[in-house]
Amino acid sequence: MVDQVEQDRNPLKTMNVLRAVQWAIAAWHEISPQTVMNCFTHLTIFGPREGPQGTPSGYSEPQLEAELEVYLQQLSQAGQIRQLIPIRDFININGEDALIEPDASI
């Protein structure tokens, strides 16, 4: 937005959804998960003791994925899922990466 002002353009007229999303993605990558957790911890809307829960002890992403694969196999065998895809492909859908164009001015 600042670059638009520096180029003597009205950012209210040059802003579009794509630029707004790119701006939000860039901002999201600038903060740490700890910062987000701290914000929710200090938020009093849920009460003084509420906030994000820490990662459970013994948590392992590969272990969780393996457990999900077992549940998916059970659902598939029970006829509840028509086409079974690997859980990793479901979590990281090909072509669904959020990319910021290198020349995008945010």
C-alpha positions as CSV (number, residue, x, y, z in Angstrom):
1,M,0.0,0.0,0.0
2,V,2.9,2.3,0.8
3,D,4.4,1.7,-2.6
4,Q,1.1,2.9,-4.2
5,V,1.3,6.2,-2.3
6,E,5.0,6.6,-3.2
7,Q,4.0,6.1,-6.9
8,D,1.4,8.9,-6.4
9,R,-1.5,6.4,-6.8
10,N,-4.6,6.2,-4.7
11,P,-4.4,2.8,-2.9
12,L,-8.2,2.8,-2.5
13,K,-8.5,2.6,-6.2
14,T,-5.6,0.2,-6.9
15,M,-6.3,-2.3,-4.1
16,N,-8.0,-5.5,-5.2
17,V,-8.7,-8.9,-3.6
18,L,-5.6,-10.5,-5.0
19,R,-3.4,-7.8,-3.5
20,A,-5.2,-7.9,-0.2
21,V,-4.7,-11.7,0.0
22,Q,-1.0,-11.4,-0.9
23,W,-0.7,-8.7,1.7
24,A,-2.3,-10.9,4.3
25,I,-0.1,-13.9,3.4
26,A,3.0,-11.9,3.6
27,A,1.9,-10.5,7.0
28,W,1.0,-14.0,8.3
29,H,4.5,-15.3,7.4
30,E,6.0,-12.4,9.5
31,I,4.6,-13.7,12.8
32,S,5.5,-16.7,14.8
33,P,3.1,-19.4,16.1
34,Q,4.1,-18.3,19.6
35,T,2.8,-14.7,18.9
36,V,-0.6,-16.1,17.8
37,M,-0.7,-18.2,21.0
38,N,0.2,-15.2,23.1
39,C,-2.6,-13.2,21.6
40,F,-5.2,-15.8,22.4
41,T,-3.8,-16.3,25.9
42,H,-4.2,-12.5,26.5
43,L,-7.6,-12.4,24.9
44,T,-10.3,-12.3,27.7
45,I,-13.3,-13.0,25.5
46,F,-13.1,-16.7,26.5
47,G,-12.4,-16.0,30.1
48,P,-9.2,-15.6,32.1
49,R,-8.1,-19.2,31.8
50,E,-8.8,-19.8,28.2
51,G,-6.3,-19.7,25.4
52,P,-4.8,-22.1,22.9
53,Q,-3.8,-25.4,24.2
54,G,-0.2,-26.4,23.9
55,T,0.9,-29.3,21.8
56,P,0.1,-32.5,23.7
57,S,3.1,-34.4,25.1
58,G,4.0,-37.2,22.8
59,Y,2.5,-35.5,19.8
60,S,4.0,-36.6,16.5
61,E,2.7,-35.4,13.1
62,P,3.8,-38.7,11.4
63,Q,2.0,-40.7,14.2
64,L,-1.1,-38.6,13.8
65,E,-1.0,-39.1,10.0
66,A,-0.6,-42.9,10.5
67,E,-3.7,-42.9,12.8
68,L,-5.7,-41.0,10.3
69,E,-4.7,-43.4,7.5
70,V,-6.0,-46.3,9.7
71,Y,-9.4,-44.5,10.2
72,L,-9.6,-43.7,6.5
73,Q,-9.0,-47.4,5.6
74,Q,-11.7,-48.4,8.0
75,L,-14.1,-45.9,6.4
76,S,-13.2,-47.1,3.0
77,Q,-13.8,-50.7,3.9
78,A,-17.1,-49.8,5.4
79,G,-18.1,-48.2,2.1
80,Q,-18.2,-44.7,3.5
81,I,-15.5,-43.3,1.2
82,R,-15.6,-44.0,-2.6
83,Q,-12.1,-42.9,-3.5
84,L,-9.4,-43.1,-0.9
85,I,-6.4,-40.7,-1.2
86,P,-3.3,-40.6,1.0
87,I,-3.8,-38.3,4.0
88,R,-0.7,-36.3,3.1
89,D,-2.2,-35.5,-0.3
90,F,-5.4,-34.4,1.4
91,I,-3.5,-32.1,3.9
92,N,-1.2,-30.7,1.2
93,I,-3.5,-30.5,-1.9
94,N,-1.4,-30.3,-5.1
95,G,-1.8,-26.8,-6.6
96,E,-3.3,-25.3,-3.5
97,D,-0.1,-23.6,-2.2
98,A,-0.4,-20.0,-1.3
99,L,2.2,-18.2,-3.4
100,I,3.2,-14.6,-3.5
101,E,4.2,-13.3,-6.9
102,P,7.8,-12.0,-6.7
103,D,6.8,-8.7,-8.4
104,A,3.7,-8.2,-6.3
105,S,3.8,-4.9,-4.6
106,I,2.3,-5.2,-1.2
